[in-house]
Amino acid sequence: MTVPTISRATSPTFSDAVRDSRGSTTPSTGRALRVQRVATVALWSATLLTLAVLVLIIVFVMQRGLSQVTWEFLSTAPSRSGAEGGIWPMIVGTLYVTAAGVLLATPVGLGAAIYLAEYTAEGRVSRIIRSGTESLAGVPSIIFGLFGFAFFVTTLGLGWSILSGGLTLGAMILPTIIRTAEEALRAVPREFRQVAQSLGASKWDAIRTVVLPVAAPGVATGVVLGVGRAISETAAVIFTAGVALDMPTSLFSSTRTMSVHFYTLTMEGISDEKAYGTAAVLVVTILLLNVMAYSLMHRVTRRYR
């Protein structure tokens, strides 16, 4: 019995197959490559357009406002309703109100995120909480301002004060911190928790010593986003913190933030030059806070790596 043989001309070897796969493309592969190139160009275009809008806004504000930014402008109080003088009380008021809001919202938001990510299974309760959080994130800032005025200022009797503004801003940035922190916690591999608990750590010890340090950059990102929204907020602050031009002395003092000062100078036609100067300082403050926060975040990340 003879075994039939296949000639070399009709039996491609493995090297021939590899050579063919490298040197030729099927029509479907060609279409996929063209789609990939179009998608890459579209994504790059969207990214560059976003950066161009950001640069345009910064350049527009800086060209009109930097000429007003002097040491006297930064270190003195305003006079004649802001037409003269500086914005030092506004800078202090902005930092106080923003710090109060972030300090109040961060522990609550992080605790809610830990509960949703670590202690609650995917069920009706978690869906209700997430739905409420998403609904809270979609509420306009003017509604937060009216709520803060009706509840904190009037009902609780806190008056127009830093505390009322901070509580309102804390409620406003709470959804951002919750969702960002929850996603950061869920991104930590389950194996990290399992290894920690297998070594004798309780669930809370595993979360505190393993999960939270790994998720710290994502949590910090949520806090930074909250700071950026709080420091530039106008509608929610003007109804709760007030519009006083004096230097705040306590949590119960009324104050005017830089965004409210800019809005007041522009809408009442007091001084466009001072308004653009205030806007320039506000933009630089937000950029500096973001740079410091991200540098701290990367330092923490390198430490735990």
MOBELBEL-V676597 format. One record per backbone hydrogen bond with DSSP energy under -1.0 kcal/mol. NH is the residue of the N-H (numbers start at 1). CO is the residue of the C=O. E is the energy in kcal/mol with one decimal. If there is no record, write none. Layout:
nh=NH co=CO e=E
nh=NH co=CO e=E
//
This chain:
nh=17 co=13 e=-1.8
nh=18 co=14 e=-2.2
nh=19 co=15 e=-2.4
nh=20 co=16 e=-2.4
nh=21 co=17 e=-2.3
nh=22 co=18 e=-1.8
nh=23 co=19 e=-2.0
nh=24 co=20 e=-1.5
nh=30 co=26 e=-2.2
nh=31 co=27 e=-2.2
nh=32 co=28 e=-2.1
nh=33 co=29 e=-2.2
nh=34 co=30 e=-2.1
nh=35 co=31 e=-2.5
nh=36 co=32 e=-2.2
nh=37 co=33 e=-2.3
nh=38 co=34 e=-2.4
nh=39 co=35 e=-2.6
nh=40 co=36 e=-2.4
nh=41 co=37 e=-2.4
nh=42 co=38 e=-2.4
nh=43 co=39 e=-2.5
nh=44 co=40 e=-2.4
nh=45 co=41 e=-2.3
nh=46 co=42 e=-2.2
nh=47 co=43 e=-2.3
nh=48 co=44 e=-2.7
nh=49 co=45 e=-2.3
nh=50 co=46 e=-2.1
nh=51 co=47 e=-2.3
nh=52 co=48 e=-2.4
nh=53 co=49 e=-2.2
nh=54 co=50 e=-2.1
nh=55 co=51 e=-2.8
nh=56 co=52 e=-2.5
nh=57 co=53 e=-2.3
nh=58 co=54 e=-2.4
nh=59 co=55 e=-2.8
nh=60 co=56 e=-2.4
nh=61 co=57 e=-2.4
nh=62 co=58 e=-2.8
nh=63 co=59 e=-2.5
nh=64 co=60 e=-1.0
nh=65 co=61 e=-1.6
nh=66 co=62 e=-2.3
nh=68 co=65 e=-1.4
nh=70 co=68 e=-1.1
nh=74 co=70 e=-1.9
nh=75 co=71 e=-1.7
nh=76 co=72 e=-1.1
nh=79 co=84 e=-2.5
nh=82 co=79 e=-1.0
nh=83 co=80 e=-1.6
nh=84 co=79 e=-2.1
nh=87 co=73 e=-2.6
nh=88 co=76 e=-2.3
nh=91 co=87 e=-2.2
nh=92 co=88 e=-2.2
nh=93 co=89 e=-2.6
nh=94 co=90 e=-2.5
nh=95 co=91 e=-2.2
nh=96 co=92 e=-2.4
nh=97 co=93 e=-2.6
nh=98 co=94 e=-2.4
nh=99 co=95 e=-2.5
nh=100 co=96 e=-2.4
nh=101 co=97 e=-2.3
nh=102 co=98 e=-2.6
nh=103 co=99 e=-2.7
nh=104 co=100 e=-1.7
nh=105 co=101 e=-2.1
nh=106 co=102 e=-2.7
nh=109 co=105 e=-3.2
nh=110 co=106 e=-2.8
nh=111 co=107 e=-2.4
nh=112 co=108 e=-2.4
nh=113 co=109 e=-2.2
nh=114 co=110 e=-2.5
nh=115 co=111 e=-2.2
nh=116 co=112 e=-2.4
nh=117 co=113 e=-2.5
nh=118 co=114 e=-2.6
nh=119 co=115 e=-1.2
nh=127 co=123 e=-2.0
nh=128 co=124 e=-2.3
nh=129 co=125 e=-2.3
nh=130 co=126 e=-2.5
nh=131 co=127 e=-2.4
nh=132 co=128 e=-2.3
nh=133 co=129 e=-2.3
nh=134 co=130 e=-2.7
nh=135 co=131 e=-2.2
nh=136 co=132 e=-2.2
nh=137 co=133 e=-1.9
nh=138 co=134 e=-1.0
nh=139 co=136 e=-1.0
nh=144 co=140 e=-1.4
nh=145 co=141 e=-2.1
nh=146 co=142 e=-2.3
nh=147 co=143 e=-2.7
nh=148 co=144 e=-3.0
nh=149 co=145 e=-2.3
nh=150 co=146 e=-2.5
nh=151 co=147 e=-2.9
nh=153 co=148 e=-2.2
nh=154 co=149 e=-1.7
nh=155 co=150 e=-1.5
nh=156 co=151 e=-2.8
nh=158 co=152 e=-2.2
nh=159 co=153 e=-1.4
nh=161 co=240 e=-1.6
nh=162 co=253 e=-1.2
nh=163 co=251 e=-2.5
nh=165 co=161 e=-2.2
nh=166 co=162 e=-2.9
nh=167 co=163 e=-2.5
nh=168 co=164 e=-2.0
nh=169 co=165 e=-2.6
nh=170 co=166 e=-2.6
nh=171 co=167 e=-2.0
nh=172 co=168 e=-1.6
nh=173 co=169 e=-2.4
nh=177 co=173 e=-1.8
nh=178 co=174 e=-2.4
nh=179 co=175 e=-2.4
nh=180 co=176 e=-2.0
nh=181 co=177 e=-2.4
nh=182 co=178 e=-2.4
nh=183 co=179 e=-2.2
nh=184 co=180 e=-2.0
nh=185 co=181 e=-2.3
nh=186 co=182 e=-2.4
nh=187 co=183 e=-1.3
nh=188 co=185 e=-1.1
nh=192 co=189 e=-1.1
nh=194 co=190 e=-2.1
nh=195 co=191 e=-2.6
nh=196 co=192 e=-1.9
nh=197 co=193 e=-2.5
nh=198 co=194 e=-2.1
nh=199 co=195 e=-1.1
nh=200 co=197 e=-1.4
nh=201 co=196 e=-1.9
nh=206 co=202 e=-2.4
nh=207 co=203 e=-2.1
nh=208 co=204 e=-2.9
nh=209 co=205 e=-2.7
nh=210 co=206 e=-1.8
nh=211 co=206 e=-2.0
nh=212 co=207 e=-3.0
nh=214 co=210 e=-1.4
nh=215 co=211 e=-2.4
nh=219 co=215 e=-2.2
nh=220 co=216 e=-2.9
nh=221 co=217 e=-1.9
nh=222 co=218 e=-1.7
nh=223 co=219 e=-2.0
nh=224 co=220 e=-2.6
nh=225 co=221 e=-2.3
nh=226 co=222 e=-2.0
nh=227 co=223 e=-2.5
nh=228 co=224 e=-2.6
nh=229 co=225 e=-1.9
nh=230 co=226 e=-2.6
nh=231 co=227 e=-2.8
nh=233 co=230 e=-1.1
nh=238 co=234 e=-2.6
nh=241 co=237 e=-2.8
nh=242 co=237 e=-1.1
nh=253 co=250 e=-1.5
nh=255 co=241 e=-2.1
nh=261 co=257 e=-2.4
nh=262 co=258 e=-2.6
nh=263 co=259 e=-2.2
nh=264 co=260 e=-2.7
nh=265 co=261 e=-2.6
nh=266 co=262 e=-1.9
nh=267 co=263 e=-2.8
nh=268 co=264 e=-2.1
nh=270 co=265 e=-1.4
nh=275 co=271 e=-1.7
nh=276 co=272 e=-2.5
nh=277 co=273 e=-2.1
nh=278 co=274 e=-2.3
nh=279 co=275 e=-2.3
nh=280 co=276 e=-2.3
nh=281 co=277 e=-2.0
nh=282 co=278 e=-2.3
nh=283 co=279 e=-2.6
nh=284 co=280 e=-2.4
nh=285 co=281 e=-2.4
nh=286 co=282 e=-2.2
nh=287 co=283 e=-2.3
nh=288 co=284 e=-2.6
nh=289 co=285 e=-2.4
nh=290 co=286 e=-2.2
nh=291 co=287 e=-2.4
nh=292 co=288 e=-2.7
nh=293 co=289 e=-2.4
nh=294 co=290 e=-2.6
nh=295 co=291 e=-2.2
nh=296 co=292 e=-2.2
nh=297 co=293 e=-2.3
nh=298 co=294 e=-2.4
nh=299 co=295 e=-1.9
nh=300 co=296 e=-2.3
nh=301 co=297 e=-2.3
nh=302 co=298 e=-2.5
nh=303 co=299 e=-2.0
nh=304 co=300 e=-2.1
nh=305 co=301 e=-1.6
//
